[in-house]
């Protein structure tokens, strides 16, 4: 066996990921952050080499993550990063088996993503001041996200050459460098045409390349700026609740399911690798159906009145 410290093994693993094909910069950065947290935990526990790792230590690490109040998805991602490291250490002969085998998180209530109603979405999409260049850009941005269900990073990462306005599609670069085609509705196509043909649209600087969505100085729009676009237009639409670009994506998926779209098609539109990721939206649709039922069905109303009288 090669004698290396935990830090050295982690560095070697990250270098291996860096050299692997198909691993994006964002994924590498996430792995680096997650494994730095794990390295700090190992240092605090006196775990100097892979052979010092034991299931008890992994349970303690999981407990530490859960006690930090992190979102369930964040805990899962950090665990996944460490599992990848441990699997590689087994392959390298540094561990006989992974000490994370059988490690399970405590069951916690599942947080469903926030969703805007169709009426709220209509108000938000109508909010930008299209008499201004910024407003025309904002409307195109919001229409694209709701029409295609793109992630924030996918939206700002769009290039002009990715659009096919005649066919009504866009090519987006998703997680893990995977490309997919998304459909654009008539409202999104109209907003994009108005934005692209705008004579007052900023000219792109050299570093912006072929970026579709530009800031006032001609640079590619950032995710943070996109978040501000949503915040600003929520205020203009008098929608008094928090929402993000991802809320629009959630709304896109939920409204599709509400109107009868099948789950597998929605999975492909969202670019989810696994169907289970998409299934969370079925819970939202079921909740909404239940609300409608309880408000409108005479039997449901009678049941509620009976329950209230008992209380």
Buried (B, 14 or more C-beta within 10 A) or exposed (E): EEEBBBBEBBBBBBEEBEEEEEBBEEBBEBBBEBBEBBBEBBEEBEBEBBEEBEBEBBBEBBEEBBEEEEEBEEBEBBBEBBBBBBBBBBEBEBBEEBBBEEBEEEEEEEEEBBBBEEEBBEBBBEBBEBEEBBBBBBBBBBBBBBBBBBBBBBBBBBBEEBBEBEEBBBBBBBBEEEEBBBEBBEBBBBBBEBBBEBEEBBEBBEEBEEBBBBBEEBBBBBBEBBBEBBEBBBEBBEBEEEBBBBBBBBBBBBBBBBEEBEBEEBBEBBBBEEEEEBEBBBEBBEEBEEEEEEEEEEEBEEEEEEEEEEE
